[in-house]
C-alpha cells in the first residue's frame, strides 16, 4: 500500500548538489522516499496525503559515521586514560563479559539517544550484530553494522578470525533486503589484526560490495610496529595488501602524513572525524582541512559513548570547527555550513550512500524537525544567520520530531518506540555487573 506524506516547513535547510543551502518549504514523501522538494506555491496537487506542519526548520537526518553505541553500558569507564591503556585495561576486559542481551539492551538505549539527539543513521562497529540490528530496529534507527574482526587477549570467545569474517558476511546477506540495516566488514585496526586476516577482510569487502570500516591513525605511535616491519605507514600498508581496493571508512585519521592523505585521496577513502573522543583521550587533532583540500571526504562522528560520553551532533560540530580553526590558525578554516555538511551530505558520501544526507528527490526520508524559537537562535537578521545559530548554539533539546524512512520515531523530543526510563534502569544494572567483573 502506497503512503504519501507532505512536510510543510517554515524553513527547509539542506545542501543541494551545487553546495547551496536552500529554504524551499515543502517536501513530499512516498513510501519513505523523497519525491518532490520546492516552494509552497509550486507544490503539486495531491489527492490524498498526510500533512505534517513543521513550524521550525526541517533538516536531513544527521549521519554518524563511526560509533560503538552499546558502549553506553561502559559510559565513563576508564576516565583519564589514553586510548591504548583505556582499551586494554578497561574496555576489552569488560567487553569480554558482554552477553548478546547486554548488547541488545545497550544498543536499544543508545539508539533512542542517537535519534532524540538528531542522528538518524549510525555506522556501528560492535559485537553481536543480530542483537545490534534488533536494538536499532526497536528504536527505529538506521544502521550500517560491522561486527569487529578482532584477535586480542581476552577476546577468544569471538572465535578464530576466519569464523568472525564468515559471520560478518552472513549477517550482511541476512539483512540485505531490510531497508534500514546494512552489513559491513570491520577489522578493528591494523595493529589489532594481522596481515592475512586484514588482507582477506579487504578482499571480501571488495568482492561483496560492502563498506570496510576500520580504525586508522588514532594514536601517534599505533603504526610504529607496522612501519618497522614493512617500511611504510599504515595507509600505504593497507594499500599494499589490497584493503584500499574496497570502499574504506577510516575512523579518526589523526596522525596522517601528507603522503597518507594523498593515499586516501587516490583511493577515495572516507574519514570519520571524532573530535570529542580525540580530545578526551588527548589523541591529537586530525588534519581535517588538509584532508578536505586533497579531496578526501570527511564526516563528523561521535565514536562510542565510553570514549566520548555524549552522543551530541551539535557539540561535535562545534568541536570540529574549533579544532580546525586552532590547527590552521585561521578563523575561516571551517564554517558552520561546512560542519553541518559533515553530518549530512558529506557523511553520506563517506559511507558511500547517495540515498542519505540531503533533502532532495530520490533520497530516503530521514528528516528532523528543529525548534528555532530558542533564545540562543535569536536574532536572525539574514537567512544565513539561522544555519549559523543552529550549529554554534544548537542543542539536542531543539530536536522535536524525527522520521526515518518516513516513519516518525521521535515525537515532542521523546523516542516513540521504546521506554527510555525503563531501559536506563536496565542499562545501569548491567553496567554495574560489568564493572565488578
C-alpha positions in Angstrom: 0.0 0.0 0.0 1.4 3.4 -1.0 1.7 6.1 1.6 2.2 9.8 0.8 3.3 12.4 3.3 3.7 16.1 2.8 6.0 18.2 5.1 5.3 21.9 5.2 8.0 23.8 6.9 8.8 27.4 7.6 12.4 26.6 6.6 14.0 23.6 4.9 17.7 23.6 5.5 19.7 21.2 3.3 22.7 21.4 1.0 21.9 20.9 -2.7 24.3 19.2 -5.2 25.9 22.6 -6.0 26.7 23.3 -2.4 23.9 25.8 -1.9 21.7 25.9 1.2 18.0 26.2 0.3 14.8 27.0 2.1 12.0 25.8 -0.2 9.2 25.0 2.2 7.5 21.7 1.0 8.8 18.2 0.9 6.7 15.2 -0.4 7.5 11.7 0.5 6.1 8.4 -1.0 6.8 5.1 0.8 9.8 6.5 2.6 11.5 8.3 -0.4 11.5 12.0 -1.2 9.6 12.6 -4.4 9.4 16.4 -4.5 11.0 19.4 -2.9 10.2 23.1 -3.6 8.4 26.3 -2.7 4.8 26.0 -1.4 3.4 27.9 -4.4 4.9 25.3 -6.7 3.9 22.2 -4.8 1.9 19.7 -6.9 -1.6 18.8 -6.1 -2.0 15.6 -4.1 -5.3 13.7 -3.8 -4.5 12.0 -0.6 -1.7 12.6 1.8 -0.8 13.1 5.5 0.3 16.7 6.1 3.0 17.4 8.7 3.2 21.0 9.7 6.8 21.8 10.8 6.8 25.3 12.5 10.5 25.4 12.8 13.2 24.0 10.4 13.2 20.8 8.5 16.7 19.2 8.1 18.1 16.0 6.7 18.7 13.4 9.5 22.3 13.5 10.8 24.6 10.6 9.8 27.0 9.3 12.5 29.9 7.7 10.6 31.7 6.0 13.5 30.1 4.7 16.6 30.1 1.8 19.1 26.7 2.7 20.6 26.2 -0.3 23.0 29.2 1.2 24.9 26.5 3.2 26.8 27.0 0.3 29.2 30.5 1.5 29.7 30.0 5.2 29.7 32.6 7.0 31.9 34.7 3.9 32.4 38.5 4.4 32.2 38.3 8.2 32.6 41.7 9.8 32.2 43.4 7.0 30.3 45.0 7.3 26.8 43.4 5.1 24.2 45.8 2.1 24.3 45.5 1.7 28.1 41.8 2.5 28.1 41.3 -0.3 25.6 43.5 -3.0 27.2 42.9 -2.2 30.8 39.2 -1.3 30.9 37.3 -1.7 27.7 38.3 -5.1 26.4 38.1 -6.8 29.8 34.6 -5.6 30.3 33.5 -6.2 26.7 34.7 -9.8 27.1 31.9 -10.3 29.6 29.2 -8.9 27.4 26.2 -11.1 26.6 24.1 -10.9 23.4 21.3 -9.5 25.6 23.6 -6.8 27.1 24.4 -5.6 23.5 20.7 -5.7 22.5 19.7 -3.6 25.6 22.6 -1.2 25.2 22.0 -0.7 21.5 18.3 0.0 22.1 19.0 2.5 24.8 21.8 4.2 22.8 19.8 4.2 19.6 17.0 6.1 21.3 19.6 8.7 22.4 21.0 9.0 19.0 17.6 9.6 17.5 16.4 12.1 20.1 19.7 14.0 19.5 19.2 14.1 15.8 21.2 11.2 14.4 19.1 9.0 12.0 21.9 6.8 10.7 24.8 5.3 12.6 27.8 3.3 11.2 28.4 0.9 14.0 31.3 -1.4 14.8 30.4 -3.8 17.6 29.8 -7.3 18.7 26.7 -9.5 18.3 25.4 -7.9 15.1 22.0 -9.5 15.2 21.4 -8.0 18.7 22.7 -4.7 17.3 20.2 -4.9 14.5 17.4 -5.8 16.8 18.2 -2.9 19.1 18.4 -0.4 16.3 15.1 -1.6 14.8 13.4 -1.5 18.1 14.1 2.2 18.4 13.8 3.0 14.7 17.5 3.9 13.9 19.1 3.3 10.5 22.4 1.4 10.9 25.4 0.1 9.0 26.7 -2.6 11.3 30.1 -4.2 11.1 31.0 -6.8 13.8 34.6 -6.1 14.6 37.2 -8.5 13.3 39.5 -8.7 16.4 42.1 -11.1 17.6 43.2 -10.0 21.1 44.0 -11.5 24.5 40.8 -12.0 26.5 38.6 -11.9 23.4 39.0 -15.6 22.4 35.2 -16.1 22.7 34.9 -14.3 19.3 36.4 -17.3 17.7 39.1 -17.6 15.0 39.3 -14.8 12.5 38.0 -16.9 9.7 34.8 -17.6 11.6 34.4 -14.0 12.5 34.7 -12.9 8.9 32.3 -15.6 7.7 29.7 -14.5 10.3 30.1 -10.9 9.2 29.3 -11.8 5.6 26.4 -14.0 6.7 25.0 -11.1 8.7 25.2 -8.7 5.7 23.5 -11.2 3.5 20.8 -11.9 6.1 19.8 -8.2 6.3 20.4 -7.4 2.6 16.7 -6.8 1.9 15.9 -4.7 5.0 16.0 -1.0 4.1 17.2 0.3 7.5 20.0 -2.3 8.2 23.2 -2.9 6.2 26.2 -5.0 6.9 29.9 -4.0 6.8 33.3 -5.6 7.2 35.0 -4.2 10.2 38.6 -5.2 11.0 39.3 -3.3 14.2 42.7 -1.9 13.1 46.0 -2.8 11.5 47.6 -3.0 15.0 44.9 -5.5 16.3 44.5 -7.6 13.1 47.5 -9.3 11.4 48.2 -9.2 7.7 46.5 -12.3 6.5 43.0 -11.7 8.1 43.3 -8.0 7.2 44.1 -8.8 3.6 41.2 -11.3 3.4 38.8 -8.7 5.0 39.7 -6.3 2.2 39.2 -8.9 -0.5 35.8 -10.0 1.0 34.6 -6.4 1.3 35.6 -5.6 -2.3 34.0 -8.8 -3.7 30.8 -8.4 -1.7 30.5 -4.6 -2.3 30.5 -4.0 1.5 31.9 -1.0 3.3 35.1 -1.7 5.2 35.1 0.1 8.5 38.4 0.3 10.5 40.4 2.5 12.9 43.4 4.3 11.3 46.0 6.6 12.9 44.0 7.3 16.1 47.1 7.2 18.3 50.5 8.7 17.4 52.5 5.5 17.7 49.9 2.8 16.9 51.6 2.2 13.5 55.2 2.0 14.6 55.4 -1.8 14.5 53.9 -1.9 11.0 56.3 0.8 9.8 59.3 -1.0 11.4 58.3 -4.3 9.7 57.1 -3.1 6.3 58.8 0.3 5.9 55.6 2.2 5.2 52.9 3.9 7.2 49.6 2.2 7.9 47.6 3.7 4.9 50.3 2.6 2.5 50.5 -0.8 4.2 46.7 -1.1 3.8 47.1 -0.2 0.1 49.9 -2.7 -0.4 47.8 -5.6 0.8 44.7 -4.6 -1.2 42.5 -3.3 1.7 42.0 0.0 -0.1 40.5 -1.7 -3.1 37.3 -1.8 -1.1 35.3 1.2 -0.1 37.0 2.1 3.1 35.8 4.2 6.1 38.8 5.1 8.2 37.9 6.2 11.7 39.9 9.1 13.4 42.8 9.7 10.9 44.6 11.9 13.5 48.2 11.1 12.8 48.3 11.1 9.0 51.3 12.3 6.9 51.0 14.2 3.7 51.6 11.0 1.8 48.9 9.2 3.8 46.5 11.9 2.9 47.5 11.6 -0.8 47.0 7.8 -0.5 43.5 8.3 0.9 42.7 10.7 -1.9 43.9 8.2 -4.5 41.6 5.5 -3.2 38.6 7.7 -2.1 38.9 6.6 1.5 36.4 8.3 3.7 37.4 9.6 7.1 35.2 9.7 10.2 36.5 12.7 12.3 35.8 12.2 16.1 36.9 15.5 17.7 35.2 14.8 21.1 36.7 11.4 21.5 40.1 12.5 20.3 40.1 15.4 22.7 39.0 13.3 25.7 41.9 10.9 25.2 44.4 13.5 24.2 44.9 11.7 20.9 45.6 14.8 18.9 43.9 17.0 16.3 43.0 15.5 12.9 44.2 17.3 9.7 40.6 17.9 8.5 41.3 20.9 6.4 44.3 19.2 4.7 42.2 16.1 4.0 39.3 18.1 2.5 41.7 20.2 0.4 43.1 16.9 -1.0 39.7 15.7 -1.9 39.2 13.2 0.8 35.6 13.1 2.0 35.4 13.8 5.8 32.5 13.5 8.1 31.9 14.2 11.8 31.3 11.3 14.2 30.7 10.6 17.9 32.8 7.5 18.4 31.5 5.4 21.3 29.8 6.9 24.3 32.5 5.4 26.5 35.3 7.2 24.6 33.3 10.4 24.4 30.4 10.3 26.8 27.9 12.4 24.8 26.2 11.5 21.5 25.6 15.1 20.7 25.9 16.2 17.0 25.8 19.9 17.8 28.7 19.6 20.3 30.7 17.5 17.8 30.2 20.1 15.1 31.4 22.9 17.3 34.4 20.9 18.5 35.3 20.2 14.9 35.1 23.8 13.9 37.2 25.0 16.9 39.8 22.3 16.3 40.1 23.1 12.6 40.5 26.8 13.3 43.0 26.4 16.0 45.1 23.9 14.0 45.1 26.3 10.9 45.3 29.5 12.9 42.5 30.8 10.7 39.0 31.8 11.8 37.6 30.7 8.5 39.2 27.2 8.4 35.8 25.6 8.8 32.5 27.3 8.6 29.1 26.4 10.2 27.9 25.3 6.8 31.0 23.1 6.4 30.3 21.4 9.8 26.6 20.9 9.0 27.6 19.3 5.7 29.9 16.9 7.6 27.0 15.4 9.5 24.7 15.3 6.4 25.7 15.2 2.7 29.4 14.6 3.4 28.7 11.9 5.9 26.5 10.1 3.4 29.4 10.3 0.9 31.8 8.8 3.4 29.5 5.8 3.8 29.1 5.6 0.0 25.4 6.3 0.4 23.9 8.7 -2.2 20.4 8.0 -0.7 21.1 9.8 2.6 22.2 13.1 3.9 20.1 15.6 1.9 16.6 16.6 1.3 16.3 16.0 -2.4 14.3 13.8 -4.8 15.3 10.2 -4.6 16.9 10.2 -1.2 15.4 8.5 1.8 13.0 10.4 4.0 15.2 10.7 7.1 14.2 14.0 8.5 14.5 16.3 11.6 12.1 18.9 12.8 14.0 21.5 14.7 12.6 24.2 17.1 14.0 27.6 16.1 12.4 29.7 18.8 15.1 29.1 21.4 16.7 32.4 22.7 20.2 31.2 21.6 19.0 31.2 18.0 18.0 34.9 18.1 18.4 37.2 16.3 18.1 36.2 12.7 18.7 39.3 10.6 19.6 37.5 7.3 18.9 33.9 6.1 22.4 32.6 6.8 22.0 33.5 10.5 19.7 30.6 11.1 22.1 28.0 9.9 25.0 29.6 11.8 23.0 29.8 15.0 21.9 26.1 14.7 25.5 25.0 14.6 27.1 27.3 17.1 24.2 27.4 19.6 22.1 24.3 18.9 21.5 21.5 21.3 19.7 18.2 21.1 16.8 19.8 23.0 15.9 21.6 19.8 15.1 18.3 18.0 11.3 17.9 18.3 10.4 15.3 15.7 12.4 12.7 13.8 11.5 10.5 10.8 13.4 7.5 9.5 12.4 6.1 6.1 9.3 8.3 6.5 8.3 6.7 9.9 8.1 9.0 12.9 10.4 7.7 15.6 10.7 10.8 17.8 7.8 13.0 18.8 7.9 16.0 21.1 11.6 15.3 21.7 10.9 11.7 23.0 11.6 8.3 21.5 8.3 6.9 20.2 9.1 3.2 20.1 10.9 2.5 23.4 10.6 3.4 27.0 13.9 5.2 27.8 13.3 5.3 31.6 12.9 1.5 31.8 15.9 1.0 29.6 18.0 3.3 31.7 17.4 1.2 34.8 18.3 -2.0 32.9 21.4 -0.4 31.5 22.5 0.7 35.0 22.1 -2.8 36.4 24.1 -4.4 33.6 26.8 -1.8 33.8 27.3 -2.5 37.5 27.7 -6.2 36.8 30.3 -5.5 34.1 32.2 -3.1 36.4 32.5 -5.7 39.1 33.8 -8.3 36.7 
